Amino acid sequence: MRRQTYLEQLMNKTYILLFFSLFSFSIFAQKTTIRGRVLDKSKEPLVGANIFLRDTYDGATSDVEGNFQFDTEESSAQVLLVKYVGYDSVSQQVNLKGGIFEFNPVLRESFNELKVVVITAGSFEASDERKVTVLKPLDIVTTASAGGDTYGALKTLPGAQVSSGDQEGLFVRGGSGTEAQTFIDGMLVRTPFTASTPDYAARGRFSPFLFKGTVFSTGGYSAQYGQGMSSALILDSQDLPERSAGTLAVSCVGLGFGRQKLWKDKGRAIGGSINYTNLGPYFSLVKQRPDFTHKPEYIGTEGFFRQKTGQSGLLKFYGYYNTGRVGFNTKAPSDSIFSFDVKNANAYTNLSWVSFLNEHWKINLGSSFSHDRNDIATTFNMGILSPDTFNIQNSLTQVRAVATRFFGRLTTLRFGGEYQYATDDFKSERGFGSGLRDHYGAIFAESDLYVTTKLVARLGLRGERSSLLSEARLSPRVSLAYKLTDASQVSFAWGHFYQKGDSLLRWRGDFSGAIPGFQKAEHFILNYQYIKNDRTVRIEGFYKKYEELVTTRFVLANDGKGYAKGLELFYRDKKTFRGVDYWLSYSWLDTKRKFQWYPSEAQPTFAANHVATLVAKKYFPKIRTSVGLAYNFATGRPYYNPDSTIVFLSQRTPAYNNLSINASYLTTVRKAFAVFVLGVTNVLNQEQIFGYRFPPQGGEPVPIKPAANQFFFVGAFFSWGTDRRQEVLDNQN
C-alpha cells in the first residue's frame, strides 16, 4: 500500500473536524417556536391565512380559530410574513433567539376598486380610475344626437332636459341653465358655451378629448365646488399624451388641424390646434328658417403644455381663444321682423400643478383667467334688455389650493380654499351702462371616512362670501354609501347649495341701488346602483327645495321659492347583444317655482315632466364601420300666453321627438388613421316647437322652432400617431 503523504493526512483531519463541527451544531442549535392568532380589524379570526418566514420553508396555516404554530431553526434577523386573500399582507422584521415567539397579526381588507364602495348619489362618473363609468370621450363623440358636444351627450342621461334647443345651458332637475356649473381641473368656467342667440341653443366650447375624466353631478356634489344650485360638471384634463401625434379635420362646416409633441424622456409635452367653422356653404345647400345676415362663423385656437416635476408632480397649462359672429332676421308676430347680431370673443387659460409630497400628502394648486366679450345689436326685446346696441363683457380671475391627507388607502381628508375676482360690464349705445366687481372667497373641508370597505361617509362643509352681495354662507353636505354586494350599493346625499343671481339681474339691481343676495337650494337624494358583467342599473329619487330665489316683478328681492322632485332610471348594457352598446334613461320631474318675473309658483318654461332617451351603438369589425342611433322624447313644456284669461304657464308645447343616426367608417389613408362620418338629426323630420311669441295687441302667435328641422353632417378626420380603432373596440367590450 502506498503511504499517505503529509498533505493527505492533514486534509483527512480537516474533513473529520468539519464533520464533527456540523454535527455538534445540528445537535445544539437553538429552536424557536412561533405561535399566535390571526384576526381582522373586527377581531374576527381568519381561517387559512399563511404565516411563514421569507426565503424559507418554515411556516403554518391558521386554523378555524385563527391560531397557528410552527418551529424554526433560523436565527438572528428574519422577515415574518402573513398573507390572506382579500387582505393586505403583513410583513414584520423579527430577531429569533430560540424559545417561544408570540405573534398576533391584525389584517385589514385590501383595497380593490371593484369591491370598495364609492359615493354614487347624484353622480355619473367616467374616468380611467373609477369603475362607476358612464360616458367616456369616445361615448360622447359617437352618440348620434350629441353632435360631438359634451353637453349634448349629457342630455341623454337622466336628470337633464333634452328639449331645451331654444335656450343656452344645461337644464338639470328643474334648475335653470345658469344653475349648472362647469369646472376644469377645479377651476370654474364662466362661459362654457359659445355665444348665445335668442331661440337657438349654443354648443359647448371644449373638445371631449381634452379630458381624461368626467363627473356629471345632478345634485349633492362635493363641498370642494360651489355656486351651482342644481348641478356640477367636473372635468379633469388629460395628463401627458402617450405619443406625438397630429390631427386634421375636414367637414361640411369647417376645418381643423392639431399637433402634439412628446419629448423622448416622456416627461414633457406641448401641443396646439386651430379650428375654423363657417356654416355659409352648408346653409346654401340646406334651407334655414331665419334669414341669416351673417352666417355662423368662428375661428378658435388652443394650446397646452405638460411637464413632470420631481418624482410625482405634474404641471399643466391650457389656453383657448375663440372669436365668432352670427346675425339673422326672423319672423315675429304681426308680420314684423326681429333682427339680432352678435360678435363674440372668448379667452380662457388654466394652470394647475399636482404632486404627492409623500405617501400621506397630496397638493393641488391652480389658477385660471377668462374673458368674454359680446357686441350685440337687436331690434326686439330680450327680456330686461330693450332694442339697442350693447357691449357686454365679463372676466373671472381665480386661484385655488387643495391639500389631501391620506389615512391608509381609503380614508382621506381634503381641505383648501379659493378666491375669485369677477367683473361684469354693460354698456348701451344710448349711454346707459353699469360695471360690477365682486371678490368671492371660499374655504372648504371634506373627508371620506371608510368605516369598512362596504360603508363610507363623506362629510363636508363649505364657507363662502361675496363682497358684492355683502353676504357669507355655510354649506353643510353629507353623503353615505353602503355596499350591498360586490355588484350593488345604495347611496344617500344631502346638502345646502348657494348661488349668486344672474349677471343681468345683478345689473338691474345695481341700477336700482339694491343687489339681490344668495339664492339657496337644499338637496335630498337616494340612489341604488348595480354594476355587473358590463350592465349598469341606476335608480334615483330626489327632492330639491328652493329658497330666496331672485324675483324682478316690481323690485329686486330674494322672496322667490320653489321645489323639484322626481324619479330617474338608467340602464346600460354592453353584454346582452354581441357588439352592441346601448343605454336607456327615463326621468320623471315635478317642479314649480316663483322666480324672476313669475307672478306665482309655476312649472318653468324649460322643464318637461317626462323625458326618455334610447342610445344604441354597434361596431362591425369586418367592414370597420360603427353605426349608432339616439331617440329623444320629452312631453311638452309650458309656454307663456299673455292672455289674462289663461292660467299662468298652464299651456304646453307639443311633445318633443328626435331620432338621430350616425355612421363612421374607420380606415387608413397612407400612414394616417382616418374616420369618415355621416350623421343626421331628426331623421323622421318631425316638427319641433319650443314655445311661442305672442303679439302685444293679440293675434296669432309665431312658434319658436329650430333653424332647420334636420341637420346633416359629413366629415373626415385624420390622425397621425394615434389609432383610435382599438379604442372603438375596447369601448364595445
C-alpha positions in Angstrom: 0.0 0.0 0.0 1.1 3.5 -0.7 1.9 5.5 2.4 -0.2 8.7 2.8 1.7 11.9 2.3 1.8 14.6 5.0 -0.6 16.8 2.9 -3.2 14.0 2.6 -3.1 13.3 6.3 -3.8 17.0 7.0 -6.8 17.1 4.6 -8.4 14.0 6.3 -8.1 15.6 9.7 -9.7 18.7 8.4 -12.7 16.8 6.9 -13.2 14.9 10.3 -13.1 18.2 12.2 -15.6 19.9 9.9 -17.9 16.9 10.1 -18.0 16.9 13.9 -18.4 20.7 13.9 -21.5 20.5 11.8 -22.9 17.5 13.7 -22.5 19.3 17.0 -24.1 22.5 15.6 -27.2 20.5 14.5 -27.5 19.0 18.0 -27.1 22.2 19.9 -28.8 24.7 17.5 -31.5 26.8 19.2 -35.1 26.1 18.1 -37.7 28.9 18.0 -41.5 28.2 18.3 -43.5 30.9 16.5 -47.2 31.0 17.5 -50.1 33.3 17.6 -53.5 34.2 16.2 -54.6 36.0 13.0 -57.5 38.4 13.3 -59.2 41.0 11.2 -59.9 44.6 12.4 -63.2 43.4 13.8 -61.3 40.9 16.0 -62.8 38.0 14.0 -60.4 35.0 13.3 -59.2 34.5 9.8 -59.1 30.8 8.7 -56.4 29.7 6.2 -54.0 32.6 6.5 -50.4 31.7 5.5 -47.7 32.6 8.0 -44.1 32.0 7.1 -40.5 33.2 7.2 -39.4 34.8 4.0 -37.0 32.7 1.9 -37.5 29.6 4.0 -39.8 26.6 4.1 -40.8 27.3 7.7 -44.4 28.3 8.1 -48.0 27.3 9.0 -51.7 28.0 8.2 -54.2 29.4 10.7 -57.0 27.1 11.9 -60.7 27.8 12.4 -59.9 29.9 15.4 -57.2 31.8 13.6 -54.5 30.1 15.7 -51.1 28.9 14.2 -47.8 27.5 15.4 -44.6 26.3 13.8 -40.9 25.6 14.7 -37.9 27.0 13.0 -34.1 26.7 13.4 -33.5 30.0 11.7 -31.9 32.6 14.0 -31.0 36.3 14.1 -32.8 38.8 11.9 -35.6 37.3 9.8 -38.7 38.6 8.0 -42.1 37.1 9.1 -44.9 37.3 6.5 -48.7 36.9 6.7 -50.8 36.6 3.6 -54.5 36.1 3.2 -56.7 36.5 0.0 -58.6 39.8 0.1 -56.5 41.4 2.8 -53.3 43.4 2.9 -50.2 41.3 3.6 -48.3 41.9 6.8 -44.5 42.0 7.0 -42.6 42.3 10.2 -38.8 42.2 11.0 -38.1 39.8 13.9 -35.0 38.7 15.8 -35.1 35.0 16.6 -33.1 33.8 19.6 -34.8 30.5 20.5 -37.7 29.7 22.8 -41.2 31.0 22.1 -42.0 34.0 19.9 -45.6 35.3 20.1 -47.0 37.0 17.0 -50.7 38.1 16.7 -51.2 40.0 13.4 -54.3 42.0 12.6 -55.1 42.2 8.9 -57.2 44.8 7.1 -59.2 44.3 3.9 -57.2 45.1 0.8 -58.1 48.0 -1.5 -59.9 46.8 -4.6 -61.8 49.4 -6.7 -64.2 46.7 -7.9 -65.2 45.9 -4.4 -64.8 49.2 -2.5 -68.0 51.3 -2.1 -68.0 54.7 -3.7 -70.3 57.7 -3.5 -72.8 57.5 -6.4 -75.8 59.6 -5.2 -76.4 62.2 -7.9 -73.1 61.4 -9.7 -72.3 59.9 -13.1 -68.6 59.3 -13.4 -66.3 58.4 -16.3 -62.6 58.1 -15.9 -59.7 55.7 -16.1 -59.5 55.4 -12.3 -63.1 54.9 -11.2 -65.3 51.9 -12.1 -68.6 53.9 -12.0 -68.1 54.5 -15.7 -70.9 56.0 -17.7 -69.7 58.3 -20.6 -66.1 58.5 -21.8 -64.9 60.9 -24.5 -65.5 58.3 -27.3 -69.0 57.7 -25.9 -69.7 61.5 -26.3 -68.5 61.8 -29.9 -70.2 58.6 -31.1 -73.6 59.5 -29.5 -75.8 60.3 -32.5 -77.8 63.1 -31.0 -74.8 64.8 -29.3 -73.1 66.2 -32.4 -69.7 65.7 -30.8 -70.7 68.1 -28.0 -70.2 67.1 -24.3 -73.4 68.8 -23.2 -75.3 67.2 -26.0 -74.2 63.8 -24.8 -75.1 64.6 -21.2 -78.6 65.3 -22.2 -79.0 61.5 -22.8 -78.5 60.9 -19.1 -81.4 61.0 -16.6 -82.0 64.4 -14.9 -81.1 66.5 -18.0 -83.7 68.1 -20.3 -83.4 67.1 -24.0 -85.9 69.6 -25.5 -84.1 72.8 -24.5 -83.0 73.5 -28.0 -84.0 77.2 -27.8 -82.0 78.1 -24.7 -78.4 78.2 -23.6 -77.2 75.9 -20.8 -77.7 72.5 -19.3 -81.0 72.2 -17.5 -81.0 69.7 -14.7 -83.8 68.6 -12.3 -85.9 71.7 -12.7 -83.0 74.1 -12.5 -82.3 76.9 -15.0 -79.4 76.8 -17.4 -77.3 79.1 -15.1 -77.7 76.6 -12.1 -75.4 74.0 -13.7 -71.7 75.0 -13.4 -68.7 73.6 -15.3 -65.2 73.1 -13.7 -61.9 72.2 -15.4 -59.2 70.9 -13.1 -61.1 72.5 -10.2 -61.5 75.9 -11.8 -64.9 77.4 -12.5 -65.5 78.1 -16.2 -67.5 81.3 -16.5 -68.7 80.9 -20.1 -68.5 77.3 -21.2 -70.8 77.8 -24.2 -70.3 79.6 -27.5 -72.1 83.0 -28.0 -75.9 82.5 -27.4 -78.6 83.8 -29.6 -82.4 84.1 -28.9 -84.3 80.9 -29.8 -81.2 78.8 -30.6 -79.1 76.9 -28.2 -75.3 77.3 -28.0 -72.7 74.5 -28.1 -70.0 73.8 -25.5 -66.6 75.3 -26.3 -64.3 72.4 -25.4 -63.5 69.1 -27.1 -64.3 65.9 -25.2 -60.9 64.5 -25.9 -59.3 67.2 -23.8 -60.4 65.3 -20.7 -59.5 62.0 -19.1 -62.3 62.1 -16.5 -65.8 63.4 -16.3 -68.1 63.7 -13.3 -71.6 64.8 -14.1 -73.3 65.5 -10.8 -77.0 66.1 -10.9 -77.0 67.1 -7.3 -75.4 66.6 -3.9 -71.9 67.2 -5.2 -68.7 67.8 -3.3 -68.0 70.7 -0.9 -64.9 71.4 -3.0 -67.2 73.1 -5.5 -69.8 75.9 -5.2 -72.1 78.4 -7.0 -74.3 75.8 -8.7 -77.7 75.3 -7.2 -78.6 72.3 -9.4 -75.6 70.6 -11.0 -71.8 70.4 -11.4 -69.9 69.1 -14.5 -66.4 68.4 -13.2 -63.7 67.8 -15.9 -60.1 66.6 -15.4 -57.8 67.5 -18.3 -55.5 64.9 -19.9 -52.1 64.3 -18.5 -49.0 63.6 -20.7 -50.0 62.0 -24.0 -48.8 58.5 -24.9 -47.0 59.7 -28.1 -46.5 62.6 -30.5 -49.4 62.9 -32.9 -51.2 65.1 -35.5 -54.8 65.6 -36.5 -56.7 67.0 -39.4 -60.5 67.5 -39.7 -62.4 68.3 -42.8 -66.2 68.6 -42.7 -69.2 70.3 -44.2 -69.0 73.0 -41.5 -65.3 73.7 -41.3 -61.6 72.7 -41.0 -59.3 71.9 -38.1 -55.7 71.0 -37.5 -53.8 69.9 -34.4 -50.3 68.8 -33.4 -48.8 67.5 -30.2 -45.2 66.6 -29.4 -44.0 64.3 -26.6 -40.3 64.5 -25.6 -38.2 61.3 -25.8 -37.9 61.1 -22.0 -41.8 61.3 -21.8 -41.6 64.0 -19.2 -42.8 66.9 -21.3 -45.3 67.6 -24.0 -46.6 70.5 -25.9 -49.4 70.9 -28.4 -51.9 73.1 -30.1 -54.7 73.3 -32.7 -56.6 75.7 -34.8 -60.2 75.3 -36.0 -62.3 77.3 -38.5 -66.1 76.9 -38.7 -68.3 78.5 -41.4 -71.8 77.4 -41.9 -72.3 79.5 -45.0 -71.6 76.7 -47.5 -73.9 74.4 -45.6 -76.7 76.9 -45.4 -76.5 77.5 -49.1 -77.4 73.8 -49.6 -79.8 73.3 -46.7 -82.5 75.9 -46.3 -82.8 77.6 -42.9 -85.9 79.3 -41.4 -84.1 82.6 -40.3 -82.7 84.9 -42.9 -79.0 84.9 -41.8 -77.4 88.3 -42.4 -74.1 86.8 -41.2 -74.0 83.1 -41.2 -72.3 81.5 -38.2 -68.6 81.8 -38.5 -65.9 81.0 -35.8 -62.2 80.7 -35.5 -60.5 79.2 -32.5 -57.1 78.3 -31.3 -55.9 76.3 -28.3 -52.6 75.2 -26.8 -51.3 73.0 -23.9 -48.1 72.3 -22.1 -47.4 69.4 -19.7 -44.3 69.0 -17.6 -43.4 66.4 -15.0 -41.9 67.8 -11.8 -39.9 65.7 -9.4 -40.9 62.1 -8.8 -44.7 62.6 -8.8 -45.6 66.1 -9.8 -47.3 67.3 -13.0 -47.6 70.9 -14.2 -50.4 71.5 -16.8 -51.3 74.6 -18.8 -54.2 75.0 -21.2 -55.1 78.1 -23.2 -58.1 78.8 -25.5 -59.1 81.7 -27.7 -62.2 81.9 -29.9 -63.9 84.6 -31.9 -67.1 84.4 -33.9 -70.1 86.1 -35.3 -73.7 85.3 -36.2 -76.6 87.5 -37.4 -80.1 86.9 -38.6 -83.6 88.2 -39.3 -86.6 86.1 -38.3 -90.4 86.4 -38.5 -92.2 87.9 -35.5 -95.8 88.3 -34.6 -97.9 90.7 -36.7 -95.7 90.1 -39.7 -92.8 92.1 -38.2 -89.2 91.2 -38.4 -86.8 90.7 -35.5 -83.1 91.1 -36.1 -80.2 90.0 -34.0 -76.4 90.2 -34.5 -73.7 89.2 -32.1 -69.9 89.3 -32.3 -68.2 87.2 -29.6 -64.6 86.9 -28.4 -63.6 84.5 -25.6 -60.4 83.6 -23.9 -59.7 81.0 -21.2 -56.5 79.9 -19.5 -55.9 77.2 -16.9 -52.7 76.5 -15.0 -52.5 73.7 -12.4 -50.0 71.7 -10.5 -50.5 68.4 -8.6 -47.9 66.4 -6.6 -47.6 63.8 -3.9 -45.4 65.3 -1.2 -45.1 61.8 0.4 -47.3 58.7 0.9 -49.6 60.7 3.2 -49.9 64.1 1.5 -51.0 65.4 -1.9 -51.2 69.0 -3.0 -53.3 70.6 -5.8 -52.7 74.2 -6.9 -54.4 76.0 -9.7 -55.2 79.4 -11.3 -57.2 80.5 -14.3 -58.3 83.6 -16.2 -61.2 84.0 -18.6 -62.6 86.9 -20.5 -65.7 87.1 -22.7 -67.0 90.0 -24.8 -70.2 90.3 -26.8 -71.2 93.1 -29.1 -74.9 92.8 -29.7 -77.3 94.7 -32.0 -81.0 93.8 -31.7 -84.4 95.3 -32.8 -86.5 93.2 -30.4 -86.9 92.9 -26.6 -84.6 90.4 -24.9 -86.2 90.1 -21.5 -84.8 93.0 -19.5 -82.9 94.4 -22.5 -84.7 96.7 -24.8 -83.9 97.1 -28.6 -80.5 98.7 -28.8 -76.8 98.1 -29.4 -74.9 96.6 -26.4 -71.5 95.7 -25.3 -71.4 93.1 -22.6 -68.1 91.9 -21.1 -67.2 89.7 -18.1 -64.0 88.3 -16.7 -63.0 85.9 -14.0 -59.6 85.5 -12.2 -59.3 82.7 -9.7 -56.7 80.8 -7.6 -57.3 77.6 -5.7 -55.4 75.3 -3.4 -56.4 71.9 -2.0 -54.4 69.6 0.3 -55.3 65.9 0.7 -54.2 63.8 3.7 -54.4 60.0 3.2 -55.1 57.8 6.1 -54.3 54.3 4.8 -55.5 53.6 1.3 -59.2 54.7 1.7 -59.9 57.3 4.2 -59.0 60.8 3.2 -59.3 64.4 4.4 -59.4 67.3 1.8 -59.3 70.9 2.7 -58.5 74.1 0.9 -59.8 77.4 -0.4 -60.3 79.5 -3.4 -60.5 83.2 -4.4 -62.3 84.7 -7.4 -62.4 88.2 -8.8 -65.2 88.7 -11.2 -66.1 91.7 -13.4 -69.3 92.4 -15.3 -69.5 95.4 -17.6 -72.6 96.5 -19.6 -72.8 99.4 -22.0 -75.6 100.6 -24.2 -75.3 102.8 -27.3 -77.9 105.0 -25.6 -75.3 105.8 -22.9 -76.8 103.5 -20.4 -74.3 101.2 -18.6 -73.0 99.6 -15.4 -69.9 97.9 -14.1 -69.9 95.4 -11.2 -66.9 93.9 -9.3 -67.0 91.0 -6.9 -64.4 89.5 -4.6 -65.6 86.0 -3.8 -63.8 83.7 -1.4 -64.5 80.2 -0.1 -62.9 77.7 2.2 -63.9 74.0 2.5 -63.1 70.8 4.3 -64.3 67.3 3.4 -63.5 63.8 4.5 -64.2 60.4 3.0 -64.5 58.1 6.1 -64.4 54.4 5.3 -65.8 52.6 8.3 -65.2 49.4 6.2 -64.8 48.8 2.5 -68.6 48.5 2.4 -69.5 51.6 4.3 -68.3 55.2 3.5 -69.4 58.6 4.8 -68.4 61.8 3.1 -68.8 64.8 5.4 -68.2 68.3 4.0 -68.5 71.9 5.0 -68.1 74.9 2.7 -68.0 78.6 3.7 -68.3 81.3 1.0 -68.6 85.1 1.0 -69.3 87.6 -1.8 -68.2 91.2 -1.4 -70.8 92.3 -4.0 -73.6 90.7 -2.1 -72.1 91.5 1.3 -73.1 88.1 2.5 -71.5 84.9 3.8 -73.0 81.5 3.9 -72.1 78.0 5.3 -73.0 74.9 3.3 -73.0 71.5 5.1 -73.0 68.5 2.9 -73.3 64.8 3.7 -73.1 61.6 1.6 -73.4 58.0 2.7 -72.9 54.8 0.7 -73.2 51.2 1.6 -72.1 48.2 -0.5 -74.9 45.5 -0.5 -72.9 43.0 -2.6 -69.9 43.2 -4.9 -72.1 44.4 -7.6 -74.7 46.6 -5.8 -74.9 49.5 -3.4 -77.1 52.3 -2.0 -76.2 55.9 -1.5 -77.7 59.0 0.1 -76.8 62.6 -0.2 -78.0 65.8 1.5 -76.7 69.4 1.4 -77.1 73.1 1.0 -76.1 74.9 -2.2 -75.9 78.6 -2.7 -75.5 80.8 -5.8 -75.3 84.4 -6.8 -78.0 85.7 -9.2 -77.5 86.0 -13.0 -75.3 88.9 -14.2 -78.2 90.6 -15.9 -80.3 90.6 -12.7 -77.3 92.0 -10.8 -77.0 94.8 -13.3 -80.7 95.7 -12.8 -80.2 95.6 -9.1 -77.2 97.9 -9.5 -79.4 100.4 -11.3 -82.0 100.5 -8.5 -79.3 100.6 -5.8 -80.1 97.1 -4.5 -78.2 93.9 -5.1 -80.0 90.6 -4.6 -78.4 88.1 -2.1 -77.5 84.5 -2.3 -80.1 82.0 -3.6 -80.4 78.6 -1.9 -81.3 75.0 -2.8 -81.4 72.1 -0.4 -80.9 68.6 -1.9 -82.1 65.2 -0.8 -81.0 62.2 -3.0 -81.4 58.4 -2.6 -79.7 56.2 -5.1 -79.4 52.4 -5.9 -76.8 51.2 -8.3 -75.9 47.8 -9.7 -72.9 47.1 -12.0 -72.0 43.6 -13.2 -71.0 41.9 -16.4 -71.0 45.2 -18.4 -74.5 46.0 -17.2 -75.4 49.1 -15.2 -78.7 49.8 -13.4 -79.3 53.0 -11.5 -82.5 54.1 -9.7 -82.5 57.5 -8.1 -85.1 59.6 -6.3 -84.6 63.2 -5.3 -86.2 66.2 -3.7 -84.9 69.8 -4.1 -86.2 72.8 -2.1 -85.5 76.3 -3.4 -85.5 79.4 -1.2 -84.5 83.0 -1.6 -84.8 83.0 -5.4 -84.4 86.3 -7.1 -87.7 88.0 -8.2 -87.9 91.0 -10.5 -91.6 91.9 -10.9 -91.6 95.2 -9.0 -88.4 95.5 -7.2 -85.5 93.1 -6.9 -85.9 90.8 -3.9 -85.0 87.3 -2.6 -88.6 86.3 -2.0 -88.9 83.5 -4.6 -89.2 79.9 -3.7 -89.9 76.5 -5.3 -89.3 72.8 -5.4 -88.3 69.9 -7.7 -88.9 66.3 -7.0 -88.6 63.2 -9.2 -87.6 59.7 -10.0 -84.9 58.7 -12.5 -83.9 55.4 -14.1 -80.8 54.4 -16.1 -79.9 51.1 -17.7 -76.8 50.4 -19.8 -75.9 47.1 -21.4 -72.8 46.1 -23.3 -73.2 42.3 -22.8 -76.6 41.0 -24.0 -76.2 41.7 -27.7 -72.8 41.0 -29.1 -71.0 44.1 -30.2 -73.9 46.3 -29.2 -73.7 49.0 -26.5 -76.9 50.7 -25.6 -78.5 52.7 -22.7 -82.0 53.7 -21.7 -82.8 56.6 -19.4 -86.0 58.0 -18.1 -86.8 61.0 -15.8 -90.0 62.0 -14.1 -90.0 65.6 -12.8 -92.5 67.5 -10.8 -91.4 71.1 -10.3 -92.7 74.6 -9.6 -91.0 77.8 -8.7 -91.6 81.5 -8.3 -88.6 83.5 -9.6 -87.6 86.3 -11.9 -90.8 87.8 -13.4 -93.2 84.9 -12.4 -96.3 86.3 -10.6 -96.8 82.9 -8.8 -95.3 79.4 -8.5 -95.5 77.6 -11.8 -93.7 74.9 -13.8 -90.9 76.8 -15.5 -90.7 77.0 -19.3 -87.5 74.9 -19.5 -88.9 71.9 -17.7 -90.7 68.9 -19.1 -92.4 66.4 -16.8 -91.3 63.2 -18.6 -88.0 62.7 -20.6 -86.8 59.4 -22.1 -83.8 58.6 -24.2 -82.5 55.5 -26.0 -78.9 55.4 -27.3 -77.5 52.4 -29.2 -74.2 51.7 -31.0 -72.7 48.8 -32.8 -69.3 48.2 -34.4 -68.9 45.9 -37.3 -65.2 44.9 -37.4 -65.3 43.1 -40.7 -66.4 46.3 -42.5 -64.7 48.6 -40.0 -67.9 50.6 -39.5 -69.6 51.9 -36.4 -73.3 52.8 -36.5 -75.4 54.5 -33.9 -78.8 55.9 -33.2 -80.4 58.1 -30.5 -84.0 58.7 -29.8 -85.0 61.5 -27.5 -88.6 62.1 -26.2 -90.0 64.7 -23.9 -93.5 65.8 -23.0 -94.5 69.3 -23.8 -93.0 72.3 -21.9 -95.0 75.2 -20.5 -95.1 78.5 -22.5 -96.3 82.0 -21.7 -99.5 83.2 -23.1 -100.2 86.9 -22.2 -103.9 86.4 -22.5 -105.1 87.2 -18.9 -107.9 84.6 -19.1 -105.4 81.8 -19.4 -103.9 80.4 -16.2 -100.2 81.4 -16.0 -98.0 78.8 -17.8 -100.8 76.3 -18.0 -100.4 75.6 -21.7 -97.9 73.1 -23.2 -96.0 72.8 -26.4 -96.3 69.6 -28.5 -94.2 66.6 -27.3 -90.6 66.6 -28.5 -89.4 63.7 -30.6 -86.0 63.4 -32.2 -84.4 60.3 -33.9 -80.8 60.8 -34.9 -78.4 58.3 -36.6 -74.8 58.3 -37.5 -72.2 56.0 -39.1 -68.4 56.0 -39.0 -66.1 54.2 -41.3 -62.6 53.5 -39.9 -59.7 53.0 -42.2 -56.2 54.2 -43.1 -55.2 56.7 -45.7 -51.5 56.1 -46.4 -50.0 56.4 -42.9 -52.9 58.2 -41.4 -55.7 56.7 -39.3 -58.9 58.0 -40.8 -62.6 58.2 -39.8 -65.3 59.2 -42.3 -68.5 60.3 -40.5 -72.1 60.7 -41.7 -74.8 62.0 -39.3 -78.4 63.1 -39.5 -80.6 64.5 -36.7 -84.4 64.3 -36.7 -84.4 61.6 -39.3 -88.2 61.4 -39.3 -88.4 65.2 -39.9 -90.8 65.6 -37.0 -92.0 69.1 -36.1 -90.3 70.6 -33.0 -91.8 73.6 -31.3 -90.1 75.1 -28.2 -92.6 77.8 -27.5 -94.5 80.8 -29.0 -94.1 84.5 -29.4 -97.3 86.5 -29.0 -98.1 89.9 -30.5 -98.6 92.6 -27.8 -102.1 93.5 -29.0 -103.4 90.0 -29.6 -103.4 87.8 -32.7 -101.8 84.7 -34.0 -98.5 83.7 -32.2 -95.4 82.7 -34.0 -94.0 79.3 -33.0 -90.3 79.1 -31.9 -88.7 76.3 -34.0 -85.2 75.1 -34.8 -83.4 76.9 -37.6 -84.0 73.8 -39.6 -85.9 70.6 -39.0 -82.8 68.4 -39.8 -79.1 68.8 -39.6 -76.8 66.8 -41.9 -73.1 66.3 -41.1 -70.4 64.9 -43.3 -66.8 64.9 -42.2 -63.4 63.2 -42.4 -60.9 63.1 -39.5 -57.3 62.1 -39.9 -54.7 61.4 -37.2 -51.0 60.5 -37.3 -49.6 58.7 -34.3 -52.9 57.9 -32.7 -55.0 55.0 -33.9 -58.5 55.0 -32.3 -59.6 51.7 -33.8 -58.5 49.8 -30.7 -60.3 52.4 -28.6 -63.5 51.8 -30.5 -63.1 48.0 -30.0 -62.4 48.5 -26.3 -65.5 50.6 -26.0 -67.6 47.7 -27.2 -66.2 45.3 -24.6 
